[in-house]
Amino acid sequence: MKIRKSVFGLLLFNVMSMSYAGTVNNAKVSKLTVYSGGYARFTLTQTPPATCNFYGYQFRFDVTTEGGKQLLNSLRIAKLTEQSINVAYRDSTVIGKDQSNGCTDATMAVAVAVATL
């Protein structure tokens, strides 16, 4: 059963990531924070391409949607178990910047899919 779930997760991740520019593979979640405004931010142990750094965070996503809730659950499990993940995302519009020179919630990379390995 675990193999079937892993294969399904990887297939779903591959389909979802085809329409998005950014992907990072075999990474671990180092920081995950959920905010009362209905969104979350997280950081990986490696610096993915096409992201910016907003107070130490690389990605954001909406936790009020069904997809966002699933993303949050996957990220929480991956962080707690120190499991590697693949992440598909929409690129930041201010790549390589930080909060002092253009990286904001509106310009951060947006996570759209996560697959645990």
HUVENUR-V54084 format. One record per residue. N is the residue number from 0. RES is the residue in one small letter. PSI is psi in whole degrees, 0 to 359 (none if undefined). NEAR is the number of other ideal C-beta (glycine too) atoms within 12 Angstrom. D_FIRST is the distance of its C-alpha to the first C-alpha in Angstrom with 2 decimals. Layout:
N_RES_PSI_NEAR_D_FIRST, N_RES_PSI_NEAR_D_FIRST
This chain:
0_m_319_7_0.00, 1_k_321_10_3.81, 2_i_317_9_5.43, 3_r_317_10_5.11, 4_k_320_15_6.27, 5_s_316_19_8.64, 6_v_316_15_9.95, 7_f_316_16_10.56, 8_g_318_27_12.22, 9_l_321_23_14.31, 10_l_315_17_15.36, 11_l_316_23_16.38, 12_f_315_30_18.16, 13_n_318_19_19.96, 14_v_314_16_21.16, 15_m_321_26_22.31, 16_s_347_26_24.01, 17_m_329_14_26.02, 18_s_8_14_28.48, 19_y_146_24_29.08, 20_a_318_21_31.21, 21_g_138_33_29.65, 22_t_147_31_26.46, 23_v_136_35_25.77, 24_n_150_23_23.01, 25_n_50_18_21.73, 26_a_162_35_23.66, 27_k_147_27_23.48, 28_v_125_36_24.76, 29_s_334_22_28.06, 30_k_136_21_29.43, 31_l_125_33_28.26, 32_t_132_25_30.76, 33_v_134_25_30.70, 34_y_152_18_34.15, 35_s_344_9_35.74, 36_g_4_13_36.65, 37_g_23_16_33.15, 38_y_167_27_31.96, 39_a_157_35_30.28, 40_r_150_37_30.97, 41_f_164_41_29.07, 42_t_146_32_29.77, 43_l_164_36_27.88, 44_t_345_21_28.96, 45_q_159_18_30.25, 46_t_109_23_32.60, 47_p_155_32_31.09, 48_p_157_21_33.56, 49_a_37_27_35.21, 50_t_167_39_34.98, 51_c_176_37_37.71, 52_n_106_29_37.93, 53_f_98_31_38.73, 54_y_43_18_39.58, 55_g_2_21_36.79, 56_y_143_34_34.13, 57_q_332_41_32.84, 58_f_156_48_30.81, 59_r_164_38_31.11, 60_f_159_37_29.34, 61_d_124_24_29.96, 62_v_5_27_27.97, 63_t_347_17_29.49, 64_t_163_16_27.42, 65_e_316_11_23.95, 66_g_321_21_22.88, 67_g_322_25_24.70, 68_k_320_18_23.06, 69_q_318_24_19.57, 70_l_313_39_21.03, 71_l_315_32_22.50, 72_n_316_20_19.38, 73_s_318_33_17.56, 74_l_320_38_20.76, 75_r_314_23_21.21, 76_i_315_22_17.85, 77_a_320_30_18.55, 78_k_313_28_22.06, 79_l_324_14_21.39, 80_t_0_15_18.88, 81_e_39_15_20.94, 82_q_142_23_18.02, 83_s_149_23_19.15, 84_i_163_40_18.91, 85_n_141_35_20.30, 86_v_131_43_22.76, 87_a_141_35_24.51, 88_y_159_36_27.86, 89_r_131_26_31.29, 90_d_152_26_33.87, 91_s_151_33_36.45, 92_t_356_21_39.87, 93_v_63_23_41.59, 94_i_133_24_39.70, 95_g_357_20_40.70, 96_k_172_21_42.69, 97_d_187_22_42.43, 98_q_342_19_43.68, 99_s_346_12_47.25, 100_n_37_14_47.45, 101_g_343_19_45.34, 102_c_120_28_41.73, 103_t_178_21_41.10, 104_d_324_26_38.32, 105_a_339_16_39.45, 106_t_357_26_39.31, 107_m_160_38_36.12, 108_a_142_41_33.05, 109_v_118_36_30.72, 110_a_136_47_26.96, 111_v_340_32_25.16, 112_a_145_35_21.53, 113_v_137_43_19.34, 114_a_128_36_16.13, 115_t_150_34_14.73, 116_l_none_24_14.28
